[in-house]
């Protein structure tokens, strides 16, 4: 495995025909840093022009997408006593940080959505709303046996970010998509039964299994893989309109 980039936020490695992006700690520090996020976006875009790479794998360290990290981030930027049921959106002491979180994650999602290469996502442990949404842009999703998906945005009266409403309404019936977003959390077996997860993988085999599965897909001729993906992703042309509507609704 060849390491391309490494910092306290993420690693990027190349293993044969695979590019592997591992998200580490301090994910909200990373996603609200324009320079770091843009550097990652540039790398993802370069994948499409690298004929030696056939697929992108992105996965998270077990402690990166947790409720605790989300709580810490939101409480740093939300006004005190704003966690209530007033029927209005909460106020932020630092709107710019909140806006960067949404905009930079949306930019990463749009970049991944535009890739002609295969995209495989690994979800490890607890995954909060924005990153559950972001994971749904992948072509295939694998989750650890103990994974769960936390709709923590409801705790703070926030909207479900990361494109979650867009993707869920594409994959599921309208009422089921709403039901999921309004619950507290869903377990990995429920997500699998709904078709949101491709396979459930044992924790101790997690990354190795992702790589093994990806290599099976990369055996398909590139032209066939590229054109199949482009046609299957036709509906995603409306993703930009969705994010524009979200920005208008939130006055971003």
C-alpha positions in Angstrom: 0.0 0.0 0.0 1.4 3.4 -1.0 0.5 6.4 1.2 -0.3 9.5 -0.8 -1.4 11.9 1.9 -1.6 11.8 5.7 -2.6 14.2 8.4 -4.5 14.2 11.7 -7.8 14.3 9.8 -7.5 11.7 7.0 -5.2 9.3 5.2 -5.1 8.6 1.5 -3.5 5.4 0.2 -3.2 3.6 -3.1 -3.4 -0.2 -3.2 -3.1 -1.5 -6.7 -6.2 -0.2 -8.6 -7.9 1.2 -5.4 -7.7 4.7 -3.8 -8.5 4.4 -0.1 -9.6 7.4 1.9 -9.8 6.9 5.7 -11.5 9.7 7.7 -9.9 9.9 11.2 -10.6 12.0 14.3 -11.7 15.7 14.4 -14.0 15.3 11.4 -15.8 18.5 12.1 -12.6 20.5 12.4 -11.7 19.1 9.0 -15.0 19.6 7.3 -15.2 23.3 8.4 -11.6 24.0 7.1 -12.0 25.3 3.6 -8.4 24.6 2.6 -8.4 21.0 3.9 -11.7 20.2 2.4 -10.7 21.7 -1.0 -7.5 19.7 -1.0 -9.5 16.6 -0.5 -11.9 17.6 -3.2 -9.0 18.1 -5.6 -7.7 14.6 -4.9 -11.1 13.1 -5.5 -11.4 14.9 -8.8 -8.0 13.6 -9.9 -9.2 10.0 -9.5 -11.3 10.3 -12.7 -8.1 11.3 -14.7 -6.0 8.5 -13.3 -6.3 5.5 -15.5 -4.6 3.2 -13.0 -7.3 3.8 -10.4 -10.6 2.0 -10.9 -12.4 2.6 -7.6 -12.5 4.9 -4.6 -13.0 3.4 -1.1 -13.9 5.8 1.7 -14.4 4.7 5.3 -14.3 6.1 8.8 -12.4 5.3 11.9 -14.7 4.0 14.6 -14.6 7.1 16.8 -15.0 9.7 14.0 -18.7 9.9 13.2 -20.1 9.5 16.8 -22.8 11.3 18.7 -20.2 12.7 21.1 -18.3 14.4 18.2 -21.5 15.9 16.8 -22.7 17.1 20.3 -19.3 18.7 20.9 -19.4 20.5 17.5 -22.9 21.8 17.7 -22.7 22.9 21.4 -19.6 25.0 20.5 -21.5 27.0 17.9 -25.1 27.0 19.1 -26.5 29.7 21.5 -27.1 28.5 25.0 -30.6 27.4 25.9 -31.4 27.0 22.2 -32.0 23.3 22.5 -35.8 23.5 23.0 -39.1 22.9 21.3 -39.9 26.5 20.4 -40.9 25.6 16.8 -38.1 27.7 15.3 -34.7 26.9 14.1 -31.9 27.3 16.8 -29.6 30.3 16.6 -25.9 30.0 16.2 -23.1 32.0 17.9 -21.0 31.2 14.8 -23.1 30.9 11.7 -20.1 30.9 9.4 -18.8 27.7 10.9 -22.2 26.0 10.6 -22.5 27.2 7.0 -19.0 25.9 6.1 -19.9 22.5 7.6 -22.9 22.2 5.3 -21.4 23.7 2.2 -18.1 21.9 2.3 -19.7 18.5 3.0 -22.2 19.2 0.1 -19.3 20.0 -2.2 -17.6 16.7 -1.3 -20.8 14.8 -1.9 -21.3 16.5 -5.3 -17.7 15.7 -6.3 -18.1 12.0 -5.4 -21.5 11.9 -7.2 -19.7 13.1 -10.4 -17.1 10.4 -10.4 -17.2 7.9 -13.2 -15.1 5.5 -11.1 -16.7 3.0 -8.7 -17.3 4.4 -5.2 -17.5 2.0 -2.2 -18.2 3.3 1.4 -17.4 1.6 4.7 -19.4 2.7 7.7 -17.8 1.7 11.0 -19.6 2.1 14.4 -22.0 5.0 15.1 -22.6 7.3 12.1 -24.5 10.6 12.7 -26.9 12.3 10.3 -24.6 14.3 7.9 -22.2 11.4 7.3 -25.0 8.8 7.0 -26.4 11.1 4.3 -23.0 11.5 2.6 -22.5 7.7 2.6 -25.6 7.3 0.4 -23.8 8.9 -2.5 -21.6 5.8 -2.8 -22.4 3.0 -5.2 -22.0 0.3 -2.5 -22.1 0.6 1.3 -20.7 -1.9 3.7 -21.2 -1.5 7.5 -19.7 -3.1 10.5 -21.9 -5.6 12.4 -22.3 -3.1 15.3 -23.0 0.0 13.1 -25.9 2.2 13.9 -27.2 5.4 12.3 -28.0 8.3 14.6 -30.6 10.9 13.5 -29.0 13.3 16.0 -30.1 16.4 14.1 -33.6 16.0 15.8 -32.0 16.5 19.2 -31.1 20.1 18.2 -34.1 21.0 16.0 -31.8 21.0 12.9 -32.5 19.8 9.4 -31.1 16.5 8.2 -27.9 17.5 6.3 -25.5 15.6 4.1 -28.1 15.2 1.4 -30.0 12.6 3.6 -33.5 13.6 2.5 -32.5 13.6 -1.2 -31.0 10.1 -1.1 -33.5 8.5 1.2 -36.4 9.7 -1.0 -34.7 8.3 -4.0 -34.1 4.9 -2.4 -37.3 4.5 -0.4 -41.0 5.3 -0.3 -41.7 8.8 0.8 -43.3 7.9 4.1 -40.5 5.4 5.0 -37.9 8.1 4.1 -39.6 10.5 6.5 -40.0 7.9 9.2 -36.3 7.2 9.3 -35.3 10.8 9.5 -37.7 11.4 12.4 -36.6 8.5 14.5 -33.8 8.5 17.1 -31.6 5.9 15.3 -31.7 2.8 13.1 -29.6 -0.3 13.5 -27.5 -1.9 10.9 -30.0 -4.8 10.3 -32.8 -2.4 9.6 -30.7 -0.4 7.2 -29.7 -3.6 5.4 -33.3 -4.8 5.2 -34.2 -1.4 3.6 -31.5 -1.8 1.0 -29.4 1.1 2.4 -26.5 -1.2 3.2 -25.1 -3.6 0.7 -23.5 -6.0 3.2 -22.8 -6.3 6.9 -19.2 -7.1 7.8 -17.7 -8.4 11.0 -15.8 -5.7 12.9 -12.4 -7.5 12.9 -12.6 -8.0 9.1 -13.9 -4.6 8.2 -11.3 -2.9 6.0 -9.9 -6.2 4.5 -13.4 -7.1 3.4 -14.0 -3.7 1.8 -10.8 -4.1 -0.2 -11.6 -7.7 -1.2 -15.1 -6.7 -2.5 -13.8 -3.7 -4.4 -11.2 -5.8 -6.2 -13.9 -8.1 -7.4 -15.8 -5.2 -9.0 -12.6 -3.7 -10.6 -12.3 -6.9 -12.6 -15.1 -5.6 -14.8 -14.0 -3.9 -18.0 -13.7 -0.1 -17.3 -15.8 1.0 -20.3 -18.7 -1.2 -19.2 -18.4 -0.1 -15.6 -18.2 3.6 -16.5 -21.2 3.6 -18.8 -23.3 1.5 -16.5 -22.6 3.9 -13.7 -23.3 7.0 -15.8 -26.7 5.7 -16.9 -27.7 4.4 -13.4 -26.7 7.8 -11.9 -28.9 9.8 -14.4 -31.4 10.8 -11.7 -28.6 12.4 -9.7 -28.5 15.4 -12.1 -31.1 16.9 -9.7 -28.7 16.7 -6.8 -27.4 20.2 -7.5 -30.9 21.6 -7.5 -31.5 19.9 -4.2 -28.5 21.6 -2.6 -29.5 24.9 -4.1 -32.9 24.6 -2.5 -31.4 23.7 0.8 -29.1 26.7 0.7 -32.1 29.0 -0.2 -34.2 27.5 2.6 -31.4 28.1 5.2 -30.2 31.4 3.8 -26.7 30.0 3.3 
